[in-house]
Amino acid sequence: MSDATTESEAAAFRRLLAHLGRRTDVQNIDLMTLAGFCRNCLADWYREAAAERGVAIDKDAAREHVYGEPFADWKARHQREATPEQIAAFEAAQKRHPPHG
């Protein structure tokens, strides 16, 4: 993989994080239902990719990177209680498409 490809991928990731940072109205449960991943998944993938490259990043630091602030702060300000409809849609989606691994 060329440096230009790696830089382009990194720029796309930063743009995705910025986009999700502006879309605090989109709940993680909705992302999981529709796309099969959420902000927490991105944080896990980021942490795992760093570990593969010999860089240790803990769960909280990875989430802070993805959320743009400590997860607890983001959750307190933006996360709403899931509605029964959201939970039902999520459960149906999980049956159709099991979670990533």
Secondary structure, 3 states (H helix, E strand, C coil): CCHHHHHHHHHHHHHHHHHHHHCCCCCHHHHHHHHCCCHHHHHHHHHHHHHHCCCCCCHHHHHHHHHCCCHHHHHHHHCCCCCHHHHHHHHHHHHHCCCCC
